[in-house]
Amino acid sequence: KRMRVIDIGVNLTDEMFRGVYRSQRKHVDDFVEVIERAKRSGVVGMLSTGTCLETSVTSLKLCQQFPNNILTTVGVHPTSSNLFEEKGGDAYLDELRLLIEQNLPNVAAVGECGIDYDRLHFCPKDIQLKWFKKQFDLAEATQLPMFLHSRNTGDDFVNLMKENRARISGGVVHSFTGSIEEMQQLIDLDLFIGINGCSLKTAENLEVARRVPLDKLVIETDAPWCEIRPTHAGFKEIKTKFPTVNKPERYAPGSCVRGRNEPC
C-alpha cells in the first residue's frame, strides 16, 4: 500500500512549474500535471510557500484552485526583507496580516521567514533581523505557527527563537542543514525539523537527519529547488525513479525535468 504523505514546503508559485526558466519559456505550462503526478505518488497535501506579499497572494489562488490539496504560508523570506523597506515598512506588515485574516483557514503558517547569512548580497543582516523580529508579531497576532528559515546564522537564530518561543504557537525550521547541537536546541524548544534534499548533502547531514526524533520530523521537497543530486550523500537512498528529460526544451508530457525538483 502506497504511503500517504504531505509535502510541507514546496514553491508552487515558481515559474518553472509553468514551463518558464530564467524568464524564458522552455515548454508548455504543466502545473496541473505536476500536481497530479504528486497525487499519484501518494502526496495528499502540499504547503505552498509564500515568500512575499505577491507570492502569498498567488499561492492563495492555488489554494482556491485545489481546495483539497494545497494550503499556503504568508510571509517574507529573509533574502526578500528589503521589500519591507521599499513598500512602507509596518504598512507592508499590516497587508500581510490582513491577507492572513481574510483567508483563514487556507493559511497554515506565517513565513517563510528567518535569517540567512549565506546570502547577505541579497539583503543585509540588519534588515533581515529587523523584519524577522517583526514577523514574530504577525505570528503572535494570528496565533499561526511559523515556517522558518535559517542558514549559517551562528547562534543568532536559536537565540531569537529562545527569546520569542513563548509568543508563538509553534513552528518548523524547514530545509534544516545545521548541526546536531542546533537541532537538539530547536527540538528542546518544541519546534519541528524539516528535511529535504539540501538536508542530505553530506554524511554529516545524514547523521543529523537520523537523529531527529520521528515525532519532530517533517518532510518537504522545497521544489523546484533542493533536489537530491548524484553528488549528495543521500542519493544512494533514493528508491523511486520517474521518467525524466535532461533539458527543459526537451520536455515531453508525463516526464519530469532534470534540475526541476517536484513534490512527487
Salt bridges, closest charged atoms under 4 A:
ASP29 OD2 - ARG18 NH1 3.04
ASP30 OD2 - ARG260 NH2 2.78
GLU33 OE2 - ARG37 NH1 3.15
GLU36 OE2 - LYS39 NZ 3.21
GLU85 OE2 - LYS130 NZ 3.24
ASP90 OD1 - LYS134 NZ 3.25
GLU101 OE1 - ARG97 NH1 3.09
GLU112 OE2 - HIS77 NE2 3.55
GLU112 OE2 - HIS149 ND1 2.72
GLU112 OE2 - HIS174 NE2 2.71
ASP116 OD2 - ARG119 NH2 2.89
ASP116 OD2 - HIS149 NE2 2.81
ASP137 OD1 - ARG167 NH2 2.38
GLU140 OE1 - ARG167 NH2 2.97
ASP156 OD2 - LYS125 NZ 3.77
ASP190 OD2 - ARG165 NH2 3.97
ASP190 OD1 - LYS216 NZ 2.31
GLU207 OE1 - ARG210 NH1 3.35
GLU207 OE2 - ARG211 NE 2.98
GLU220 OE1 - HIS174 ND1 2.66
GLU227 OE2 - ARG229 NE 3.48
GLU237 OE2 - LYS236 NZ 3.93
GLU262 OE2 - ARG37 NH2 2.84
GLU262 OE2 - ARG260 NH2 3.16
